[in-house]
Amino acid sequence: MLAGIAVGVMAAAPALAYLGSRASRAEQRASRDPLTGISNRGTALQAFHNLAAGGHPPTVMFVDLDRFKQINDRYGHLAGDKLICTVAARLHRWAWDHDGLAGRLGGDEFILLIPDTSLTDAASAARDLRRAIAKPITVFHHRRHVISPSATVGVSTAAHNRNWTEALRAADIALYHAKRTRSGFAAFDPATVIPKVLANAAAQAATQ
């Protein structure tokens, strides 16, 4: 009887291994962005929750590629996809080197989670990240073209990241400020960034 069970288990092992590998592949697909292969929004959200629940909310870096629509329109979708994938790989390597995680939110928007840092160090990290993104990329559209990518970065440190919604909002406000001032990056600071954002918004509304 025991021998028969053992034989049955051995016979079923390949099928069980196959089902296990299928489940693993399905789980991996669910956690990854289908175009770039890096973490998707859901995985980044879960990582944030895990860190925050452990008492270590991370610094959040919101990354938005500059001129992506123009590049996509000029050189085509294949070139646009290559730009997205190349930048995603660079963000992944940079995050790995900084004990963090890189994820794609969608389109030309990415998010990075790194261990909490000061505003000064966050600004330094954002400058370093932008340098990593800026290396030229070769694409082909009728002929060879060299693109120099760039990105704007909004940073929110742990002091403003009590939950995912607040973290994204703070990083998005910093990103908006960086785009308005064309500074390339900005760190969220309620004492300085919010008044400037509100002033810019009021000025823009007054001209409409």
MDTraj code that builds the backbone (N, CA, C; nanometers):
import mdtraj as md
import numpy as np

residues = "MET LEU ALA GLY ILE ALA VAL GLY VAL MET ALA ALA ALA PRO ALA LEU ALA TYR LEU GLY SER ARG ALA SER ARG ALA GLU GLN ARG ALA SER ARG ASP PRO LEU THR GLY ILE SER ASN ARG GLY THR ALA LEU GLN ALA PHE HIS ASN LEU ALA ALA GLY GLY HIS PRO PRO THR VAL MET PHE VAL ASP LEU ASP ARG PHE LYS GLN ILE ASN ASP ARG TYR GLY HIS LEU ALA GLY ASP LYS LEU ILE CYS THR VAL ALA ALA ARG LEU HIS ARG TRP ALA TRP ASP HIS ASP GLY LEU ALA GLY ARG LEU GLY GLY ASP GLU PHE ILE LEU LEU ILE PRO ASP THR SER LEU THR ASP ALA ALA SER ALA ALA ARG ASP LEU ARG ARG ALA ILE ALA LYS PRO ILE THR VAL PHE HIS HIS ARG ARG HIS VAL ILE SER PRO SER ALA THR VAL GLY VAL SER THR ALA ALA HIS ASN ARG ASN TRP THR GLU ALA LEU ARG ALA ALA ASP ILE ALA LEU TYR HIS ALA LYS ARG THR ARG SER GLY PHE ALA ALA PHE ASP PRO ALA THR VAL ILE PRO LYS VAL LEU ALA ASN ALA ALA ALA GLN ALA ALA THR GLN".split()
xyz = np.array([
    [0.0829, -0.1210, 0.0000],
    [0.0000, 0.0000, 0.0000],
    [0.0860, 0.1255, 0.0000],
    [0.1830, 0.1312, 0.0932],
    [0.2709, 0.2468, 0.0997],
    [0.3513, 0.2620, -0.0280],
    [0.3941, 0.1458, -0.0829],
    [0.4696, 0.1502, -0.2080],
    [0.3854, 0.2078, -0.3193],
    [0.2582, 0.1710, -0.3195],
    [0.1686, 0.2227, -0.4233],
    [0.1496, 0.3721, -0.4115],
    [0.1365, 0.4213, -0.2867],
    [0.1228, 0.5657, -0.2648],
    [0.2487, 0.6383, -0.3113],
    [0.3655, 0.5795, -0.2770],
    [0.4923, 0.6412, -0.3159],
    [0.5037, 0.6506, -0.4664],
    [0.4643, 0.5413, -0.5360],
    [0.4697, 0.5417, -0.6818],
    [0.3757, 0.6477, -0.7379],
    [0.2556, 0.6582, -0.6752],
    [0.1595, 0.7579, -0.7221],
    [0.2100, 0.8988, -0.7033],
    [0.2724, 0.9249, -0.5872],
    [0.3285, 1.0580, -0.5622],
    [0.4384, 1.0900, -0.6606],
    [0.5261, 0.9896, -0.6873],
    [0.6352, 1.0113, -0.7823],
    [0.5812, 1.0376, -0.9214],
    [0.4742, 0.9656, -0.9583],
    [0.4157, 0.9855, -1.0911],
    [0.3518, 1.1233, -1.1032],
    [0.2966, 1.1712, -0.9905],
    [0.2296, 1.3012, -0.9941],
    [0.3261, 1.4175, -0.9815],
    [0.4495, 1.3911, -0.9404],
    [0.5456, 1.4990, -0.9152],
    [0.5661, 1.5914, -1.0334],
    [0.5863, 1.5391, -1.1568],
    [0.6043, 1.6318, -1.2700],
    [0.4845, 1.7235, -1.2900],
    [0.3629, 1.6673, -1.2739],
    [0.2427, 1.7495, -1.2917],
    [0.2350, 1.8559, -1.1835],
    [0.2666, 1.8176, -1.0577],
    [0.2642, 1.9152, -0.9483],
    [0.3680, 2.0247, -0.9694],
    [0.4864, 1.9847, -1.0175],
    [0.5911, 2.0831, -1.0449],
    [0.5473, 2.1784, -1.1551],
    [0.4794, 2.1236, -1.2571],
    [0.4320, 2.2062, -1.3683],
    [0.3282, 2.3069, -1.3189],
    [0.2332, 2.2560, -1.2354],
    [0.1313, 2.3462, -1.1829],
    [0.1940, 2.4532, -1.0943],
    [0.2952, 2.4113, -1.0162],
    [0.3637, 2.5073, -0.9309],
    [0.4355, 2.6133, -1.0111],
    [0.4999, 2.5731, -1.1215],
    [0.5716, 2.6697, -1.2052],
    [0.4738, 2.7630, -1.2747],
    [0.3573, 2.7087, -1.3146],
    [0.2557, 2.7939, -1.3772],
    [0.2060, 2.8982, -1.2777],
    [0.1817, 2.8548, -1.1535],
    [0.1356, 2.9485, -1.0503],
    [0.2409, 3.0543, -1.0225],
    [0.3687, 3.0122, -1.0214],
    [0.4771, 3.1072, -0.9977],
    [0.4859, 3.2092, -1.1107],
    [0.4706, 3.1604, -1.2346],
    [0.4754, 3.2523, -1.3488],
    [0.3584, 3.3498, -1.3464],
    [0.2404, 3.2988, -1.3097],
    [0.1225, 3.3852, -1.3023],
    [0.1400, 3.4915, -1.1947],
    [0.1971, 3.4504, -1.0806],
    [0.2219, 3.5459, -0.9723],
    [0.3231, 3.6510, -1.0149],
    [0.4249, 3.6090, -1.0890],
    [0.5266, 3.7036, -1.1348],
    [0.4671, 3.8022, -1.2341],
    [0.3821, 3.7508, -1.3253],
    [0.3185, 3.8402, -1.4221],
    [0.2305, 3.9426, -1.3520],
    [0.1629, 3.8990, -1.2462],
    [0.0727, 3.9895, -1.1735],
    [0.1481, 4.0983, -1.0997],
    [0.2750, 4.0742, -1.0688],
    [0.3522, 4.1714, -0.9908],
    [0.4402, 4.2608, -1.0770],
    [0.4473, 4.2320, -1.2092],
    [0.5395, 4.3034, -1.2964],
    [0.4659, 4.3862, -1.4011],
    [0.5281, 4.4950, -1.4394],
    [0.4768, 4.5740, -1.5505],
    [0.5014, 4.4963, -1.6793],
    [0.3998, 4.4754, -1.7622],
    [0.4158, 4.3881, -1.8783],
    [0.5135, 4.4386, -1.9837],
    [0.5307, 4.5696, -1.9955],
    [0.6212, 4.6230, -2.0970],
    [0.7662, 4.6194, -2.0512],
    [0.7918, 4.6637, -1.9301],
    [0.9294, 4.6829, -1.8842],
    [0.9833, 4.5686, -1.7983],
    [0.8952, 4.4930, -1.7360],
    [0.9392, 4.3847, -1.6492],
    [0.9733, 4.4272, -1.5074],
    [0.9709, 4.5589, -1.4785],
    [0.9960, 4.6015, -1.3402],
    [0.8647, 4.5951, -1.2616],
    [0.8697, 4.6252, -1.1350],
    [0.7503, 4.6176, -1.0507],
    [0.6397, 4.7082, -1.1041],
    [0.5148, 4.6648, -1.0840],
    [0.4033, 4.7483, -1.1246],
    [0.3504, 4.8287, -1.0056],
    [0.2440, 4.9013, -1.0276],
    [0.1891, 4.9892, -0.9229],
    [0.1487, 4.9094, -0.7996],
    [0.0842, 4.7952, -0.8212],
    [0.0386, 4.7139, -0.7088],
    [0.1528, 4.6639, -0.6231],
    [0.2618, 4.6230, -0.6861],
    [0.3776, 4.5744, -0.6115],
    [0.4421, 4.6873, -0.5320],
    [0.4519, 4.8047, -0.5930],
    [0.5080, 4.9202, -0.5219],
    [0.4199, 4.9572, -0.4022],
    [0.2880, 4.9520, -0.4231],
    [0.1944, 4.9820, -0.3149],
    [0.2141, 4.8844, -0.1987],
    [0.2244, 4.7544, -0.2296],
    [0.2422, 4.6548, -0.1248],
    [0.3752, 4.6734, -0.0519],
    [0.4798, 4.7052, -0.1276],
    [0.6107, 4.7285, -0.0655],
    [0.6047, 4.8480, 0.0289],
    [0.5353, 4.9533, -0.0129],
    [0.5201, 5.0722, 0.0736],
    [0.4480, 5.0337, 0.2019],
    [0.3362, 4.9598, 0.1882],
    [0.2588, 4.9200, 0.3055],
    [0.3433, 4.8361, 0.4013],
    [0.4212, 4.7438, 0.3450],
    [0.5041, 4.6571, 0.4287],
    [0.6071, 4.7381, 0.5079],
    [0.6703, 4.8333, 0.4405],
    [0.7704, 4.9160, 0.5073],
    [0.7067, 5.0068, 0.6124],
    [0.5932, 5.0678, 0.5765],
    [0.5250, 5.1576, 0.6703],
    [0.4744, 5.0810, 0.7916],
    [0.4203, 4.9606, 0.7694],
    [0.3699, 4.8793, 0.8792],
    [0.4824, 4.8378, 0.9738],
    [0.6033, 4.8249, 0.9207],
    [0.7182, 4.7901, 1.0031],
    [0.7829, 4.9098, 1.0702],
    [0.7206, 5.0277, 1.0536],
    [0.7732, 5.1476, 1.1173],
    [0.8839, 5.2162, 1.0401],
    [0.8971, 5.1803, 0.9115],
    [1.0038, 5.2400, 0.8303],
    [0.9478, 5.2910, 0.6970],
    [0.8591, 5.3901, 0.6988],
    [0.8076, 5.4425, 0.5716],
    [0.9226, 5.4951, 0.4861],
    [0.9203, 5.4643, 0.3576],
    [1.0336, 5.5027, 0.2729],
    [1.0221, 5.6448, 0.2196],
    [1.1319, 5.6926, 0.1651],
    [1.1280, 5.8127, 0.0824],
    [1.0720, 5.7720, -0.0541],
    [0.9816, 5.8526, -0.1074],
    [0.9160, 5.8240, -0.2349],
    [0.9663, 5.9218, -0.3396],
    [1.0063, 5.8689, -0.4540],
    [1.0524, 5.9518, -0.5657],
    [0.9592, 5.9286, -0.6851],
    [0.8916, 6.0345, -0.7264],
    [0.7982, 6.0292, -0.8390],
    [0.8746, 6.0797, -0.9621],
    [0.8869, 5.9947, -1.0636],
    [0.9684, 6.0263, -1.1812],
    [0.8786, 6.0362, -1.3043],
    [0.8905, 6.1476, -1.3748],
    [0.8117, 6.1693, -1.4967],
    [0.9069, 6.2057, -1.6102],
    [0.9042, 6.1267, -1.7189],
    [0.9940, 6.1536, -1.8314],
    [0.9570, 6.2837, -1.9006],
    [1.0574, 6.3609, -1.9386],
    [1.0348, 6.4863, -2.0104],
    [1.0200, 6.4590, -2.1598],
    [0.9297, 6.5306, -2.2238],
    [0.9125, 6.5294, -2.3700],
    [0.8807, 6.3907, -2.4264],
    [0.8218, 6.3037, -2.3458],
    [0.7969, 6.1686, -2.3968],
    [0.6990, 6.1694, -2.5131],
    [0.5926, 6.2476, -2.5029],
    [0.4928, 6.2503, -2.6103],
    [0.5551, 6.2977, -2.7411],
    [0.6385, 6.4009, -2.7339],
    [0.7026, 6.4503, -2.8552],
    [0.7955, 6.3440, -2.9161],
    [0.8706, 6.2751, -2.8317],
    [0.9600, 6.1698, -2.8811],
    [0.8789, 6.0567, -2.9432],
    [0.7713, 6.0182, -2.8761],
    [0.6854, 5.9108, -2.9258],
    [0.6227, 5.9482, -3.0596],
    [0.5762, 6.0723, -3.0717],
    [0.5132, 6.1183, -3.1959],
    [0.6152, 6.1309, -3.3085],
    [0.7348, 6.1738, -3.2760],
    [0.8353, 6.1980, -3.3800],
    [0.9002, 6.0701, -3.4314],
    [0.9322, 5.9788, -3.3380],
    [1.0092, 5.8602, -3.3762],
    [0.9272, 5.7315, -3.3776],
    [0.8026, 5.7372, -3.3340],
    [0.7165, 5.6197, -3.3399],
    [0.7083, 5.5455, -3.2077],
    [0.6070, 5.4557, -3.1999],
    [0.5799, 5.3850, -3.0751],
    [0.6906, 5.2869, -3.0370],
    [0.7560, 5.2272, -3.1371],
    [0.8641, 5.1341, -3.1042],
    [0.9791, 5.2074, -3.0339],
    [1.0088, 5.3260, -3.0842],
    [1.1128, 5.4069, -3.0192],
    [1.0678, 5.4503, -2.8802],
    [0.9392, 5.4854, -2.8684],
    [0.8857, 5.5235, -2.7380],
    [0.8933, 5.4091, -2.6382],
    [0.8605, 5.2880, -2.6854],
    [0.8685, 5.1708, -2.5974],
    [1.0131, 5.1427, -2.5559],
    [1.1057, 5.1600, -2.6511],
    [1.2468, 5.1370, -2.6166],
    [1.2929, 5.2385, -2.5128],
    [1.2508, 5.3619, -2.5267],
    [1.2859, 5.4654, -2.4288],
    [1.2330, 5.4274, -2.2906],
    [1.1059, 5.3879, -2.2845],
    [1.0444, 5.3491, -2.1570],
    [1.1193, 5.2313, -2.0949],
    [1.1478, 5.1287, -2.1758],
    [1.2135, 5.0083, -2.1238],
    [1.3569, 5.0363, -2.0791],
    [1.4278, 5.1190, -2.1553],
    [1.5663, 5.1504, -2.1200],
    [1.5718, 5.2307, -1.9908],
    [1.4862, 5.3305, -1.9796],
    [1.4823, 5.4108, -1.8568],
    [1.4394, 5.3239, -1.7386],
    [1.3426, 5.2354, -1.7597],
    [1.2981, 5.1465, -1.6526],
    [1.4133, 5.0604, -1.6020],
    [1.4943, 5.0079, -1.6932],
    [1.6095, 4.9261, -1.6536],
    [1.7099, 5.0090, -1.5736],
    [1.7303, 5.1330, -1.6138],
    [1.8224, 5.2209, -1.5411],
    [1.7690, 5.2528, -1.4013],
    [1.6395, 5.2762, -1.3926],
    [1.5791, 5.3033, -1.2620],
    [1.5897, 5.1807, -1.1710],
    [1.5675, 5.0635, -1.2306],
    [1.5767, 4.9395, -1.1523],
    [1.7177, 4.9210, -1.0961],
    [1.8190, 4.9430, -1.1807],
    [1.9576, 4.9281, -1.1338],
    [1.9896, 5.0320, -1.0263],
    [1.9447, 5.1547, -1.0491],
    [1.9720, 5.2611, -0.9516],
    [1.9057, 5.2281, -0.8185],
    [1.7811, 5.1849, -0.8213],
    [1.7098, 5.1506, -0.6991],
    [1.7771, 5.0334, -0.6281],
    [1.8208, 4.9348, -0.7055],
    [1.8897, 4.8194, -0.6469],
    [2.0158, 4.8639, -0.5733],
    [2.0906, 4.9548, -0.6344],
    [2.2141, 5.0043, -0.5726],
    [2.1874, 5.0859, -0.4462],
    [2.0628, 5.1346, -0.4329],
    [2.0277, 5.2171, -0.3165],
    [1.9310, 5.1441, -0.2234],
    [1.9324, 5.0112, -0.2305],
    [1.8473, 4.9279, -0.1422],
    [1.7003, 4.9637, -0.1553],
    [1.6583, 4.9964, -0.2775],
    [1.5209, 5.0378, -0.2975],
    [1.4481, 4.9547, -0.4013],
    [1.3351, 5.0061, -0.4460],
    [1.2511, 4.9391, -0.5451],
    [1.2049, 5.0407, -0.6476],
    [1.2065, 5.0019, -0.7740],
    [1.1564, 5.0868, -0.8822],
    [1.0330, 5.0227, -0.9424],
    [0.9314, 5.1029, -0.9674],
    [0.8096, 5.0521, -1.0284],
    [0.7574, 5.1492, -1.1330],
    [0.6793, 5.0962, -1.2249],
    [0.6164, 5.1807, -1.3264],
    [0.4701, 5.2000, -1.2888],
    [0.4290, 5.3270, -1.2794],
    [0.2902, 5.3573, -1.2487],
    [0.2031, 5.3483, -1.3722],
    [0.2634, 5.3719, -1.4891],
    [0.1901, 5.3720, -1.6149],
    [0.2410, 5.4827, -1.7042],
    [0.2260, 5.4652, -1.8360],
    [0.2728, 5.5671, -1.9280],
    [0.4200, 5.5960, -1.9087],
    [0.4537, 5.7227, -1.8892],
    [0.5937, 5.7626, -1.8686],
    [0.6201, 5.8003, -1.7238],
    [0.5409, 5.7458, -1.6319],
    [0.5542, 5.7762, -1.4895],
    [0.6058, 5.6549, -1.4133],
    [0.7028, 5.6808, -1.3259],
    [0.7644, 5.5760, -1.2453],
    [0.7680, 5.6201, -1.0996],
    [0.7851, 5.5228, -1.0118],
    [0.7991, 5.5524, -0.8698],
    [0.9149, 5.4716, -0.8136],
    [0.9900, 5.5335, -0.7242],
    [1.0984, 5.4647, -0.6555],
    [1.0782, 5.4777, -0.5058],
    [1.1022, 5.3687, -0.4353],
    [1.0991, 5.3667, -0.2897],
    [1.2400, 5.3382, -0.2415],
    [1.2938, 5.4282, -0.1606],
    [1.4279, 5.4082, -0.1058],
    [1.4223, 5.4309, 0.0446],
    [1.5209, 5.3798, 0.1196],
    [1.5204, 5.4045, 0.2647],
    [1.5118, 5.5534, 0.2953],
    [1.4416, 5.5860, 0.4030],
    [1.4183, 5.7265, 0.4363],
    [1.5484, 5.8044, 0.4483],
    [1.5417, 5.9286, 0.4063],
    [1.6598, 6.0138, 0.4050],
    [1.6195, 6.1574, 0.4359],
    [1.7151, 6.2423, 0.4581],
    [1.6879, 6.3840, 0.4842],
    [1.6539, 6.4545, 0.3534],
    [1.6008, 6.5778, 0.3653],
    [1.5709, 6.6564, 0.2455],
    [1.6973, 6.6820, 0.1638],
    [1.8070, 6.7102, 0.2311],
    [1.9333, 6.7365, 0.1614],
    [1.9800, 6.6132, 0.0851],
    [1.9778, 6.4983, 0.1517],
    [2.0209, 6.3751, 0.0863],
    [1.9233, 6.3338, -0.0227],
    [1.7942, 6.3625, -0.0029],
    [1.6946, 6.3308, -0.1052],
    [1.7209, 6.4114, -0.2324],
    [1.7568, 6.5382, -0.2156],
    [1.7901, 6.6216, -0.3318],
    [1.9129, 6.5682, -0.4031],
    [2.0121, 6.5262, -0.3271],
    [2.1325, 6.4680, -0.3863],
    [2.0999, 6.3400, -0.4608],
    [2.0114, 6.2576, -0.4020],
    [1.9710, 6.1326, -0.4675],
    [1.8970, 6.1616, -0.5979],
    [1.8115, 6.2638, -0.5968],
    [1.7368, 6.2983, -0.7176],
    [1.8304, 6.3441, -0.8291],
    [1.9318, 6.4216, -0.7952],
    [2.0292, 6.4648, -0.8966],
    [2.1046, 6.3452, -0.9534],
    [2.1443, 6.2542, -0.8659],
    [2.2157, 6.1342, -0.9098],
    [2.1270, 6.0481, -0.9988],
    [2.0005, 6.0353, -0.9625],
    [1.9055, 5.9577, -1.0420],
    [1.8877, 6.0183, -1.1802],
    [1.8769, 6.1497, -1.1881],
    [1.8593, 6.2156, -1.3175],
    [1.9817, 6.1955, -1.4064],
    [2.0997, 6.1918, -1.3476],
    [2.2209, 6.1646, -1.4258],
    [2.2180, 6.0224, -1.4807],
    [2.1686, 5.9282, -1.4014],
    [2.1615, 5.7890, -1.4470],
    [2.0643, 5.7738, -1.5631],
    [1.9570, 5.8530, -1.5627],
    [1.8570, 5.8463, -1.6696],
    [1.9091, 5.9082, -1.7982],
    [1.9947, 6.0094, -1.7869],
    [2.0285, 6.0977, -1.8989],
    [2.1251, 6.0414, -2.0034],
    [2.1748, 5.9204, -1.9866],
    [2.2670, 5.8651, -2.0858],
    [2.1940, 5.8470, -2.2190],
    [2.2597, 5.8806, -2.3312],
    [2.1937, 5.8740, -2.4621],
    [2.1421, 5.7333, -2.4964],
    [2.0345, 5.7303, -2.5723],
    [1.9729, 5.6059, -2.6185],
    [1.9609, 5.6113, -2.7706],
    [1.9993, 5.5036, -2.8379],
    [1.9882, 5.4960, -2.9836],
    [1.8572, 5.4293, -3.0218],
    [1.7803, 5.4955, -3.1097],
    [1.6554, 5.4379, -3.1612],
    [1.6589, 5.4449, -3.3135],
    [1.5707, 5.3676, -3.3768],
    [1.5663, 5.3644, -3.5221],
    [1.4247, 5.3982, -3.5691],
    [1.4174, 5.5008, -3.6530],
    [1.2919, 5.5384, -3.7172],
    [1.3290, 5.5912, -3.8556],
    [1.3244, 5.5027, -3.9527],
    [1.3734, 5.5287, -4.0889],
    [1.5266, 5.5313, -4.0935],
    [1.5845, 5.5876, -3.9921],
    [1.7299, 5.5861, -3.9782],
    [1.7650, 5.5913, -3.8304],
    [1.8929, 5.5933, -3.8008],
    [1.9401, 5.5916, -3.6625],
    [1.9273, 5.7301, -3.6001],
    [1.8744, 5.7346, -3.4780],
    [1.8628, 5.8592, -3.4034],
    [1.9164, 5.8373, -3.2619],
    [1.9740, 5.9401, -3.2044],
    [2.0229, 5.9336, -3.0663],
    [1.9391, 6.0295, -2.9819],
    [1.8778, 5.9735, -2.8794],
    [1.7924, 6.0512, -2.7887],
    [1.8641, 6.0685, -2.6558],
    [1.8577, 6.1876, -2.6020],
    [1.9114, 6.2125, -2.4678],
    [1.7938, 6.2300, -2.3726],
    [1.7567, 6.1238, -2.3020],
    [1.6387, 6.1326, -2.2156],
    [1.6637, 6.2191, -2.0926],
    [1.5570, 6.2723, -2.0402],
    [1.5651, 6.3457, -1.9135],
    [1.4344, 6.3233, -1.8388],
    [1.4352, 6.3534, -1.7111],
    [1.3159, 6.3319, -1.6293],
    [1.3080, 6.4370, -1.5211],
    [1.1865, 6.4618, -1.4758],
    [1.1631, 6.5486, -1.3616],
    [1.1274, 6.4604, -1.2429],
    [1.1805, 6.4949, -1.1263],
    [1.1650, 6.4094, -1.0086],
    [1.1041, 6.4899, -0.8931],
    [0.9993, 6.4342, -0.8347],
    [0.9404, 6.4904, -0.7135],
    [0.9645, 6.3944, -0.5987],
    [1.0125, 6.4458, -0.4857],
    [1.0525, 6.3606, -0.3733],
    [0.9697, 6.3942, -0.2495],
    [0.9284, 6.2890, -0.1800],
    [0.8615, 6.3057, -0.0513],
    [0.9294, 6.2155, 0.0509],
    [0.9783, 6.2742, 0.1588],
    [1.0471, 6.1958, 0.2621],
    [0.9451, 6.1366, 0.3603],
    [0.9931, 6.0477, 0.4469],
    [0.9047, 5.9699, 0.5333],
    [0.8168, 6.0555, 0.6232],
    [0.8616, 6.1747, 0.6574],
    [0.7830, 6.2613, 0.7466],
    [0.6457, 6.2928, 0.6885],
    [0.6324, 6.2849, 0.5555],
    [0.5059, 6.3171, 0.4883],
    [0.4396, 6.1941, 0.4289],
    [0.4901, 6.0759, 0.4649],
    [0.4446, 5.9525, 0.3997],
    [0.3755, 5.8582, 0.4976],
    [0.2735, 5.9093, 0.5684],
    [0.2046, 5.8241, 0.6649],
    [0.1279, 5.7120, 0.5956],
    [0.0836, 5.7366, 0.4737],
    [0.0180, 5.6323, 0.3955],
    [0.0471, 5.6558, 0.2480],
    [0.0084, 5.5598, 0.1655],
    [0.0374, 5.5628, 0.0217],
    [-0.0207, 5.6866, -0.0449],
    [-0.1453, 5.7196, -0.0112],
    [-0.2118, 5.8338, -0.0745],
    [-0.1386, 5.9636, -0.0430],
    [-0.1025, 5.9827, 0.0834],
    [-0.0297, 6.1037, 0.1214],
    [0.1080, 6.1093, 0.0563],
    [0.1736, 5.9943, 0.0489],
    [0.3074, 5.9901, -0.0105],
    [0.3030, 6.0295, -0.1579],
    [0.2084, 5.9722, -0.2315],
    [0.1975, 6.0059, -0.3743],
    [0.1575, 6.1518, -0.3933],
    [0.0668, 6.1992, -0.3082],
    [0.0237, 6.3382, -0.3206],
    [0.1404, 6.4335, -0.2956],
    [0.2178, 6.4076, -0.1908],
    [0.3310, 6.4945, -0.1594],
    [0.4359, 6.4915, -0.2703],
    [0.4669, 6.3707, -0.3205],
    [0.5651, 6.3593, -0.4281],
    [0.5135, 6.4247, -0.5561],
    [0.3822, 6.4138, -0.5805],
    [0.3232, 6.4742, -0.7000],
    [0.3260, 6.6266, -0.6919],
    [0.3017, 6.6817, -0.5734],
    [0.3100, 6.8273, -0.5550],
    [0.4530, 6.8747, -0.5809],
    [0.5505, 6.7991, -0.5270],
    [0.6908, 6.8347, -0.5506],
    [0.7241, 6.8252, -0.6998],
    [0.6721, 6.7243, -0.7667],
    [0.6945, 6.7083, -0.9113],
    [0.6357, 6.8264, -0.9884],
    [0.5146, 6.8642, -0.9527],
    [0.4494, 6.9778, -1.0181],
    [0.5331, 7.1046, -1.0005],
    [0.5825, 7.1249, -0.8791],
    [0.6657, 7.2425, -0.8519],
    [0.7940, 7.2387, -0.9357],
    [0.8553, 7.1209, -0.9453],
    [0.9790, 7.1076, -1.0235],
    [0.9537, 7.1369, -1.1710],
    [0.8379, 7.0941, -1.2218],
    [0.8061, 7.1211, -1.3624],
    [0.7788, 7.2692, -1.3858],
    [0.7084, 7.3313, -1.2925],
    [0.6776, 7.4734, -1.3072],
    [0.8037, 7.5586, -1.3052],
    [0.8981, 7.5207, -1.2196],
    [1.0205, 7.5999, -1.2060],
    [1.1325, 7.5505, -1.2985],
    [1.1062, 7.4383, -1.3671],
    [1.2050, 7.3773, -1.4576],
    [1.3377, 7.3504, -1.3859],
    [1.3256, 7.3102, -1.2611],
    [1.4451, 7.2836, -1.1810],
    [1.4933, 7.1390, -1.1933],
    [1.4104, 7.0530, -1.2509],
    [1.4486, 6.9131, -1.2687],
    [1.4068, 6.8244, -1.1540],
    [1.4067, 6.8791, -1.0339],
    [1.3618, 6.8025, -0.9172],
    [1.3213, 6.8988, -0.8069],
    [1.2406, 6.8464, -0.7152],
    [1.2038, 6.9225, -0.5957],
    [1.1654, 6.8228, -0.4883],
    [1.1928, 6.8588, -0.3641],
    [1.1529, 6.7780, -0.2492],
    [1.0363, 6.8467, -0.1800],
    [0.9395, 6.7683, -0.1378],
    [0.8209, 6.8237, -0.0736],
    [0.8569, 6.8829, 0.0623],
    [0.8223, 7.0089, 0.0795],
    [0.8435, 7.0793, 0.2058],
    [0.7251, 7.1747, 0.2227],
    [0.6325, 7.1454, 0.3152],
    [0.5122, 7.2282, 0.3287],
    [0.5410, 7.3759, 0.3489],
    [0.6547, 7.4065, 0.4098],
    [0.6869, 7.5466, 0.4397],
    [0.7241, 7.6255, 0.3153],
    [0.7690, 7.5560, 0.2107],
    [0.8155, 7.6283, 0.0915],
    [0.7428, 7.5860, -0.0355],
    [0.7248, 7.4577, -0.0557],
    [0.6701, 7.4106, -0.1829],
    [0.5226, 7.4425, -0.1979],
    [0.4418, 7.4132, -0.0945],
    [0.2969, 7.4328, -0.1075],
    [0.2604, 7.5786, -0.1343],
    [0.3158, 7.6765, -0.0606],
    [0.2824, 7.8157, -0.0937],
    [0.3160, 7.8535, -0.2375],
    [0.4285, 7.8025, -0.2883],
    [0.4660, 7.8343, -0.4257],
    [0.3720, 7.7682, -0.5252],
    [0.3316, 7.6445, -0.4965],
    [0.2379, 7.5750, -0.5849],
    [0.1040, 7.6470, -0.5877],
    [0.0552, 7.6879, -0.4694],
    [-0.0717, 7.7605, -0.4627],
    [-0.0621, 7.8938, -0.5349],
    [0.0504, 7.9624, -0.5196],
    [0.0689, 8.0907, -0.5878],
    [0.0712, 8.0715, -0.7389],
    [0.1406, 7.9675, -0.7853],
    [0.1450, 7.9393, -0.9291],
    [0.0066, 7.9064, -0.9823],
    [-0.0686, 7.8259, -0.9053],
    [-0.2022, 7.7876, -0.9486],
    [-0.2933, 7.9095, -0.9559],
    [-0.2814, 8.0006, -0.8569],
    [-0.3636, 8.1212, -0.8561],
    [-0.3276, 8.2117, -0.9738],
    [-0.1989, 8.2242, -1.0025],
    [-0.1546, 8.3063, -1.1151],
    [-0.2045, 8.2486, -1.2459],
    [-0.1997, 8.1150, -1.2582],
    [-0.2452, 8.0519, -1.3811],
    [-0.3959, 8.0718, -1.3986],
    [-0.4709, 8.0592, -1.2871],
    [-0.6162, 8.0764, -1.2943],
    [-0.6530, 8.2201, -1.3313],
    [-0.5730, 8.3148, -1.2863],
    [-0.6016, 8.4559, -1.3128],
    [-0.5842, 8.4911, -1.4601],
    [-0.5037, 8.4132, -1.5314],
    [-0.4797, 8.4434, -1.6727],
    [-0.5797, 8.3741, -1.7641],
    [-0.6623, 8.2882, -1.7078],
    [-0.7592, 8.2141, -1.7906],
    [-0.8905, 8.2877, -1.8035],
])
top = md.Topology()
chain = top.add_chain()
for i, resn in enumerate(residues, 1):
    res = top.add_residue(resn, chain, resSeq=i)
    for name in ("N", "CA", "C"):
        top.add_atom(name, md.element.get_by_symbol(name[0]), res)
traj = md.Trajectory(xyz[None], top)
